[in-house]
Amino acid sequence: MSVVSDLKKPGGLAQVPSKLELYFELIRAAEPLFELRDKGLEEACREHAANLMSYSIVCEECKAVEAFLRARAEEVEAHLHKQYLKSEARALSATEMKSYIRSDPQYVEANQILIDVAHTRGQLEQIVAAFQTMGWSLSNIVKLRIAQLDHVVL
């Protein structure tokens, strides 16, 4: 099952807060993963690859949730637009229509959830970028160690 298909199910949007809490836990757990002190180079390289993969997968999942919620917010906006067009006795200007829609509680709630998910996605992307930088550093350390072996005289 995909993340989006789980969210499409009845009551699926109720899963978003628990998913956000899971993402926050993973974000809090990321900092110690960057500690290299007292680790062997082989162990650090092995753990790095696993951590990078794990956080990349979670980041992509968060992006999918964000895209789904963005579509849902646009759906709410379109529904409210139709509703105001039908219910208003007089024609509303585009600015008035936007003001009514953006102040509607349904629209505000959909966008607040979307903002939370976007913020979390940004944090996860930064963690993935930090892991990529760490991989570059580890790669350079390995290359330096190999270069040192070449210059050993026996």
VENBEL-V545060 format. One record per helix or strand. SS is the DSSP state (helix for helix, strand for strand). FROM is the first residue (numbers start at 1). TO is the last residue. If there is no record, write none. Layout:
ss:SS from:FROM to:TO
ss:SS from:FROM to:TO
This chain:
ss:helix from:3 to:8
ss:helix from:12 to:34
ss:helix from:41 to:87
ss:helix from:94 to:103
ss:helix from:105 to:150
